């Protein structure tokens, strides 16, 4: 029986399938656009390769798109035909896939951590746990997962940079920058094409207000992004965010059009409504509009895509971004259909159901109220969920757009207590003085008057 890149047995009679599986894993960890091609080669070599089919199912679900769930189920059925002859570890991966398809992320996370307890070098289980804990707003769980397996790893192992990248990001989201940054630096030293390491370091710099350094760092790393997938767009969004904080709004808008929301780019055309791309775009447009920048008709294509995704709640954090686009285009009927679909989803048993019902729903209602000028209602809707918004997932940098939504509503509604509440939260999260932060300076001045 062949083994994967870390010596873990994989059940396939094809050496070609095993080799392509390793290439798939390495490409996935590095966010390479050619990842699906490697997996296709593995399955062409052995269509009964259970772990290959499981990985295909995982990849479908990583899109956070309800339309891909059927393909994930088909992959699970294909894996199920031969899983009885697979290893115990592979059977656990099969169980995790089935749980994820069913929307039971709690169960999937428990299975991945069980795999890691028995096989701490199963970097696939590690990376999937890291990813899903992040999108459930659980940075402490991300950090704990790293801490449990790190002692079993070394620089000689393929994928060690991935472990360090995840360590950097987990510790950054926990506010422990002195631990995060060296791990990220080491990750990109090992492999400059490790986009997650570059991404994690950008977060450290953003949280510490190191805008000039962040622009320089991302500019230096750009030459390593040619093979990257849509995470490259997110890196460009980070650079735009640095420019935004320097009040270089034209530079941010130029990056929007040429880089992270270039509708003509092959990456965008291949996945025109990918959740992270939508988040990047809507969050930046909202920030720019708050600063009086005319963004033209850029909301329209996002609103078109939002209407097509009404009822899709696979990504709780993306829902307010869809609503931002609908509200910006005054598509209130579509917005209300989206709210009703969220209510229906919220009555279900999916792990995300209570998150959508209790947090995403009132925030989306607040988005509509804010855009229609009912600022007091927007404040009242969001205030009860401010301390639980992290459960939507997303980083501190990404969640900031929701903080600014509340801030803008409180400012326009003349609610000084609510202004003070969000400014205290903002000052807690970042060391940069509030008067130097673009999204918060006006509110700080209003309170000082």
Secondary structure, DSSP 8 states (H G I E B T S, - for coil): --B-TTS-B---S-HHHHHHHHHHHHHHHTTBTTHHHHHHHHHHH-TT-HHHHHHHHHHHHTT--GGGHHHHHHHHHHHHTTGGGS-HHHHHHHHHHHHHHTT-HHHHHHHHHHHHHH-TT-HHHHHHHHHHHHTTT-HHHHHHHHHHHGGG--TTSTTHHHHHHHHHHHHHHTT-HHHHHHHHHHHHHH-TT-HHHHHHHHHHHHHTT-HHHHHHHHHHHGGG-TTB-THHHHHHHHHHHHHHHTT-HHHHHHHIIIIIT-TTSHHHHHTTT-HHHHHHHHHHHHHHHHTT---TTHHHHHHHHHHHTTT--S-HHHHHHHHHHHHHTT-HHHHHHHHHHHHHHHTS-STTHHHIIIIIHHHHHHHHHHHTT-HHHHHHHHHTTGGGGGGG---HHHHHHHHHHHHHHHHHTT-HHHHHHHHHHHHHH--S-GGGSTTTHHHHHHHH-
